[in-house]
Amino acid sequence: MTGEIFRDAWGIPHLRADGVTELARVQGRVTALDRAWQLEVERHRSQGTSASFLGAEALPWDRFVRRARLDDTARRCFAELEGRDAETAEWVRAYVDGVNEGLAEGAGGTPEFARTGLVPGRWEPWTPLGVWLGIHILFAGFPAKLWREQVVRHLGADAVGLFATDGPGTSGSNGWLLSGERTVTGHAVIAGDPHRFIEEPGVYQQIHLSCPEFDVVGLAAPGIPGIAHFGHTGTVAWAITNAMADYQDLYRERLRRTGAGVEALGPDGVWRRVTRHTEAVEVAGEEPVEVEVIETERGPVIIGGPEGLESGVAEGLESGMAETSAAVSLRYPPRVTADLGFSALLPLLRARRVADVDRAVELWAEPVNVVQAADTEGGLLHRVAGKVPVRAEANRVRLVAAWEPGHDWQGWHETPRGGLTDGIAAMANQRGLAAPLGVEFAPPHRADRITELLGEKERWSAADMPAIHMDTRLASAEPLLELLRAAGTLTPEADRIRQTLLAWDRRMDAGSEAAARYAAVRAAVVRRLAAHPAFAALSAPPAYPEVLLPWLALLPRIGFALEHLLRAEESYGIDRADTVRAAVEEVAAGQPTGTWGDAHRLAPWRALPDPSYDAPGLSGDHDCVLCTSAVPGLTDLSTRGPAARYVWDLADREAGLWVVPLGSSGIPGSAHHRDQLPLWLRGELVPVLTDFTQFEKESDV
């Protein structure tokens, strides 16, 4: 035996090989067979070459990637990995070899290649690092600092809290750990669901990796060897959520062009030469676009340049800069350390106890996560892992001036550790364990609701967990309903809506008409607040790169912070009761019909559109445990939600459960392309299987 590929009834790959390196090659190969289009899209996105076959719509991303130097950072990180950890570097190379072996065959059965004329390219040893970096470069939400800059400029520093998230949310997750004292078996259970943009093919790949050194099931990231975030080795299991840490900084730069090149002003008052070159971005059907790539001692310049920014932006960054330029550089840990944390991946696969997982994640870099783990001997772990720089408080909140002293990085934070309360630890991106490392967190509703539900009985089983996954109670509805209750006299039609909502059970169920009325009133309130003169200056975002503009859009900011806006002490001249009153009258005048699921439908991101897709209705909402996020006031379509669900049982690995939103295959028309979607919609999961005698052998490789 060299390497073998087996499949279960859901098409999930179960891989077996003689050794660790050979197993990595088989993993790369099967991923290329199942996900060739996804792999090539992600490779091109990490290099900033996706517009070459996706067209001008992909150009903003490619331009950002070139300027942020993601591909160069991946190369640096791999070179450093080779020197520091030769075994892991060889393992990554083996995965890449497998991808290159399987790409042509995988592409041959995938119609997107023919639609675009894309020919599969060659993966390099650093490509998995580039893919990982491309997936996570915006994960910490550094563009939120640009938003705060705008709020301070137009409304003053006190207004930043008005839109604070324990308010707006980005990528997050639910996760919970039950110790053995709270389960029917006496062994721990870990469960949860990572919340990301739902993509087709999916961002997680169910997989089983087996060799003489280890036997692990988990959720892999296509394009990355091993199992990073969610895994079960038989004796220890682990899972993560986004810690919401702040570990990337933005610096306002003063640049000037000289006869010798470009210079930047440093904190010591000295102008120093920066690195500079130009790159040509190919665009399908159009002329290539030239991009100037500049990097200062702080980091790559991602906004502006020696000639400044678009009209109106420079004034927002720094007044009195006419003699030089207004530009912004990005400082992010892998660019500084040449370390993406890949040395953690093999130790995770080899882990046997919680202590092994703990040592492995000490090597983690980014993204910064909250980690939970448990083992069969009763060991438990609840901690933060990743690199967060120690620096001035101002760096964490807004842009800082590169020419002023006091904004350099001074080492790395110790990452916090926590415990369990009454045998439970719930993590849902809330302000808690990771609070010292972040600025804005998710509202506490999901974490509080998970804890409340788990407190309803003394002992739980793995089979009970889907009921937690699918809970739809929306605690954040209360402020709007309070104002609606006090809204005074309404027309009969509007009053009927009010009575319906006051009697509503606060559950965002797909079949609920009351949930649909609530969402309609909420959307109308959001639109009215966004149109209020108090926020007019924030309604037109500055001319920053297009890829950053979602963080600067007023309507989503109001939509996700609505609960806080409706209760904030400072009203900024807005009559909130009148706004709610007008909103419910607006909805009533439209004679609304239908249920929440009629409007709240799953809309996955695809590199190419699929006109045949019939979007299913969804339960849930942004602040429900069943976190299916739309953008209130803009659309009820959900592009973000549970990118997988998992239940890891430490009493019996095969009592565990998992599901993904679509299926194990990335090939349209395959039997396993969307076969898990009905289960995912209903909250059902498929069993975790590990016995190779139950599987169908596909091939020797």
Secondary structure, DSSP 8 states (H G I E B T S, - for coil): --EEEEE-TT--EEEEESSHHHHHHHHHHHHHHHHHHHHHHHHHHHHT-THHHH-GGGHHHHHHHHHHTHHHHHHHHHHHHHHH-HHHHHHHHHHHHHHHHHHHHHHHT-HHHHHHT-------TTHHHHHHHHHHTTTT-TTHHHHHHHHHHHH-GGGGGGG-SSS---SEEEEEEE-GGGBSSSS-EEEEEEEEE-BSS-S-EEEEEEETTEEEEEEE-TTSSS--SEEE-SSEEEEEEE--B---EEEEE-EEEETTEEEEE-TTS-EEE-EEEEEEE--TTS--EEEEEEE-SS-BEEEE-TT--STTHHHHH-SS-TTS--EEEEE-HHHHHS--SGGGHHHHHT--SHHHHHHHHTT--SS-EEEEEEETTS-EEEEEES--B---HHHHHS-EETTSSS-S--SB----B---BTTEEEESSBSSTTGGGBS--B-SHHHHHHHHHHTTSS-B-GGGTHHHHT--B-GGGHHHHHHHHT-----HHHHHHHHHHHH--SB--TT-HHHHHHHHHHHHHHHHHHTSGGGGGGSS--S--GGGGGGG-HHHHHHHTHHHHTT-S--TT--HHHHHHHHHHHHHHT---S-HHHH-BB--B-SS--TT----B----TTSSS--EEETTTEEEEEEEES-EEEEESS-GGG-EEE-SS-S--STT-TTSSTTHHHHHHT--EE----GGGSEEEEE-
